[in-house]
Amino acid sequence: MKSRDSITRMTLVGTGVVGAVIMVGGIAATVHMGMTSIPVHHLLHAGMTLGAGMLAIAMAAKLPARHSERSAWIIWAILAPILGLILMWPSEYAYLMEHHGLHMLDHLGIIAFSWLAVFAAQAYVRGLGWPMLVLMVAMNAAAAGGFGVAPAPSALLSLPLSTVTAENMGGTNALGVQATSLHVLGEQVAQNMGCGACHQVDGTKGIGPTWKNLAGYPQKLSDGTTAVANYQFLRDAILHPEHLQLEGFPPNRMPTTYGAMLSGPAHSDERELNAIIWYINSLSDRSTSASQPPVPDELEK
């Protein structure tokens, strides 16, 4: 009997320790990586939730018997996942990406509500914490797959390009009507994808290079060579950042998942990708035809 109790205690301690390690590791990875692709970011959420839930199960075992199996626990077991869901599935990411402190509070909230949901379920009925933990992790995994998440461009990008003109977007610039239409689209895509977390548009150096006066300007690479930021350069920098390392910036910080998000069979017209590059061009006083993407047929006509 003592041997069985000892094994149970060791199992609970192991569950708590492993959970704490997973949770802290998820937080550390999020802080270190900043904003990766949205799916990867939600997988980090899933890791933090898994760790917090395992820790909650270990801690619930220490709850005195007189405080367990009370009906009040079921209330928290229902409310906590709902509150965690709200924090887990924001419809817009731009604001959180630009306010790192608030983003970290959002993550701490997800951890807290995940812990509370599993703890309350385990306290209400011993063993119920594990199904609740599976549910919470599944919610994050579903978000990583796109369920309930809106990382894609806003409704503006679903408009036919022929309807998006300088007249209905307001204003023109030196690049003409087409550029005005496309750079506004690109600005919206960049905001929704959280590009502002790493790339400033006012000349300030961030995790990545500023987009102000990037297009058309020579860029020094880590191997000592220099390349002008023309259209192909900008396209490769977004789709294949692992092949293009700028001097003065940490390597491998740019996510490599944008290739699938902006190009490939599902995005054969590369409209969103080219819109971003038009936006980058609109921020440069050296923008030329060499640095500008091709204009879509709908607008060319």
C-alpha positions in Angstrom: 0.0 0.0 0.0 2.8 2.4 0.9 4.6 1.4 -2.3 1.5 2.3 -4.3 1.1 5.7 -2.5 4.8 6.4 -3.1 4.4 5.7 -6.8 1.3 8.0 -6.9 3.2 10.8 -5.2 6.1 10.4 -7.6 3.8 10.4 -10.6 2.1 13.6 -9.4 5.5 15.3 -8.7 6.7 14.2 -12.1 3.6 15.5 -13.7 4.0 18.9 -12.0 7.7 19.2 -12.8 7.2 18.2 -16.5 4.2 20.6 -16.7 6.2 23.5 -15.3 9.1 22.8 -17.7 6.8 22.7 -20.7 5.0 25.9 -19.6 8.1 27.9 -18.9 9.7 26.6 -22.2 6.6 27.8 -24.1 6.9 31.2 -22.5 10.6 31.4 -23.2 10.1 30.3 -26.8 7.5 33.0 -27.4 9.6 35.7 -25.9 12.7 34.6 -27.9 10.9 34.1 -31.2 8.7 37.1 -31.1 6.0 36.8 -33.8 6.4 33.7 -35.9 3.6 32.6 -38.2 0.2 32.6 -36.6 -0.1 28.8 -36.7 3.3 28.3 -35.0 2.3 31.0 -32.5 -0.9 29.0 -31.5 1.1 25.8 -31.2 3.2 27.7 -28.6 0.0 28.5 -26.9 -0.9 24.8 -26.9 2.5 24.0 -25.3 1.9 26.6 -22.5 -1.6 25.2 -22.0 -0.4 21.7 -21.8 2.2 22.6 -19.2 -0.2 24.7 -17.1 -2.8 21.9 -17.2 -0.3 19.2 -16.0 0.8 21.5 -13.2 -2.8 22.1 -12.2 -3.5 18.3 -12.0 -0.5 17.8 -9.7 -1.6 20.8 -7.5 -5.2 19.7 -7.4 -4.1 16.4 -5.8 -2.9 18.4 -2.8 -6.4 20.0 -2.3 -7.9 18.9 1.1 -10.8 16.5 0.7 -13.2 19.0 2.3 -12.6 21.5 -0.5 -12.9 19.0 -3.4 -16.0 17.9 -5.2 -17.9 21.1 -4.4 -20.4 22.4 -7.0 -18.7 25.7 -7.2 -15.8 24.1 -9.0 -18.0 23.2 -12.0 -18.7 26.9 -12.5 -15.0 27.7 -12.9 -14.5 24.6 -15.0 -17.1 26.1 -17.5 -16.1 29.8 -17.3 -12.3 29.4 -17.5 -12.3 27.7 -20.9 -14.6 30.4 -22.3 -12.4 33.2 -21.0 -9.3 31.4 -22.3 -11.0 31.1 -25.7 -11.5 34.8 -25.8 -7.8 35.5 -25.2 -6.8 32.7 -27.6 -8.7 33.7 -30.7 -8.4 37.4 -31.3 -9.7 38.5 -34.7 -7.0 41.1 -35.3 -3.3 40.7 -34.4 -1.7 44.0 -35.4 -2.3 45.7 -32.0 -0.9 42.8 -30.0 2.1 42.5 -32.3 3.0 46.1 -31.7 2.5 46.1 -27.9 4.7 43.3 -26.6 3.8 43.9 -22.9 0.1 43.5 -23.7 0.8 40.4 -25.8 2.7 38.9 -22.9 -0.2 39.6 -20.5 -2.5 37.9 -23.1 -0.2 34.8 -22.9 -0.2 34.9 -19.1 -4.0 35.1 -19.2 -4.2 32.0 -21.4 -1.9 30.2 -19.0 -4.0 31.3 -15.9 -7.3 30.3 -17.4 -5.9 27.0 -18.7 -4.6 26.2 -15.2 -7.9 27.2 -13.6 -10.0 25.2 -16.0 -8.0 22.0 -15.4 -7.7 22.6 -11.7 -11.4 23.2 -11.3 -12.3 20.1 -13.3 -9.9 17.9 -11.3 -11.2 19.4 -8.0 -14.8 18.8 -9.0 -14.3 15.1 -10.0 -10.9 13.4 -9.7 -9.8 12.4 -13.2 -11.9 15.0 -15.0 -8.9 17.3 -15.3 -7.3 15.1 -18.0 -10.3 15.4 -20.4 -10.4 19.1 -19.7 -6.7 19.4 -20.5 -7.2 17.6 -23.8 -10.0 20.0 -24.6 -7.9 23.1 -23.8 -4.9 21.8 -25.9 -7.3 20.9 -28.7 -8.7 24.4 -28.7 -5.2 25.8 -29.3 -4.4 23.2 -31.9 -7.6 24.1 -33.8 -6.6 27.7 -33.7 -3.2 26.8 -35.2 -5.2 25.1 -38.0 -7.1 28.3 -38.6 -10.3 27.5 -36.7 -11.7 30.7 -35.1 -8.7 32.7 -36.2 -8.7 35.5 -38.7 -5.1 36.1 -39.8 -6.1 36.6 -43.4 -6.6 40.0 -45.0 -9.7 41.9 -44.1 -12.8 42.2 -46.2 -11.0 44.9 -48.3 -8.8 42.2 -49.8 -11.8 40.1 -50.9 -12.9 42.9 -53.2 -12.1 42.5 -56.9 -9.0 44.5 -57.7 -10.9 46.3 -60.4 -13.1 47.9 -57.7 -10.2 49.0 -55.6 -9.0 52.3 -57.0 -7.4 55.6 -55.8 -10.9 57.1 -55.9 -12.4 54.8 -53.3 -9.3 54.4 -51.2 -8.6 58.1 -51.2 -5.5 60.0 -52.4 -2.8 59.4 -54.9 1.0 59.3 -54.9 3.9 59.6 -57.3 3.5 55.9 -58.3 0.0 56.5 -59.7 -3.4 55.0 -59.3 -2.4 51.4 -59.4 0.3 51.8 -56.7 -2.1 53.7 -54.5 -4.6 50.9 -54.7 -2.1 48.1 -54.1 0.0 49.7 -51.4 -3.1 50.3 -49.3 -3.9 46.6 -49.7 -0.4 45.8 -48.8 -0.5 47.9 -45.7 -3.6 46.0 -44.5 -2.0 42.6 -45.2 1.1 43.6 -43.3 -0.9 44.8 -40.3 -3.0 41.6 -40.2 0.1 39.4 -40.5 1.9 41.2 -37.7 4.8 42.5 -39.8 5.0 45.6 -37.7 6.3 43.6 -34.8 9.7 43.3 -36.5 9.7 46.0 -39.2 9.2 49.6 -38.5 8.1 52.1 -41.1 9.6 55.3 -39.6 13.3 54.4 -40.2 13.7 52.9 -36.7 15.7 49.6 -36.6 13.8 46.8 -35.1 14.2 43.0 -35.0 14.2 43.3 -38.8 15.2 46.2 -41.1 13.0 49.2 -41.4 10.8 49.4 -44.4 11.3 53.1 -44.8 13.7 53.6 -47.8 14.3 49.9 -48.2 13.1 49.4 -51.8 15.7 50.6 -54.3 18.5 51.0 -51.7 21.6 48.8 -51.5 21.6 46.4 -48.6 24.7 44.9 -47.1 24.5 41.1 -46.5 26.2 39.1 -43.8 28.7 37.7 -46.2 30.1 41.2 -47.0 28.4 41.6 -50.4 25.9 44.2 -51.3 22.6 43.8 -53.1 20.0 46.4 -54.2 16.6 45.8 -52.8 14.8 45.3 -56.2 11.6 43.3 -56.7 13.3 39.9 -56.7 15.3 40.8 -53.6 12.2 41.9 -51.7 10.3 38.8 -52.9 13.0 36.4 -51.8 13.4 38.2 -48.5 9.7 37.5 -47.7 9.4 34.0 -49.2 12.9 32.6 -48.5 14.4 34.6 -45.6 16.7 31.7 -44.8 18.6 32.4 -48.0 19.1 36.1 -47.4 20.8 37.3 -44.3 21.3 41.0 -43.8 24.3 42.3 -41.9 23.5 43.6 -38.4 20.4 41.5 -37.8 20.1 38.2 -35.9 19.9 35.2 -38.2 16.8 33.0 -38.6 14.4 35.5 -36.9 12.2 35.9 -40.0 9.7 33.0 -40.1 10.0 30.7 -43.1 6.3 30.0 -43.3 5.3 33.0 -45.3 6.1 31.2 -48.5 3.1 28.9 -48.0 0.9 31.8 -46.7 1.6 34.1 -49.7 2.7 32.0 -52.6 2.3 28.5 -54.0 -0.7 26.8 -55.6 -3.2 28.3 -53.1 -1.9 31.8 -53.9 -0.9 31.5 -57.5 -1.5 35.2 -58.3 0.6 36.2 -55.3 -1.7 39.2 -54.9 -1.1 39.7 -51.2 2.6 39.2 -51.6 2.9 41.8 -54.3 0.6 44.1 -52.4 3.1 44.0 -49.5 5.9 44.8 -51.8 4.0 47.7 -53.3 3.5 49.0 -49.8 7.2 48.7 -49.1 7.8 50.6 -52.3 5.5 53.4 -51.3 7.7 54.0 -48.2 10.8 54.6 -50.3 12.0 57.6 -52.2 14.0 55.3 -54.5 11.1 53.2 -55.7 11.5 52.4 -59.4 10.1 49.9 -61.9 13.0 47.6 -60.9 11.7 47.4 -57.3 8.0 47.4 -58.0 6.0 44.2 -58.5 4.0 43.6 -61.7 0.7 45.3 -61.9 -2.2 42.8 -62.0 -4.0 42.5 -65.3 -7.2 43.9 -63.8 -5.6 47.2 -62.9 -3.3 47.3 -65.9 -6.3 47.4 -68.2 
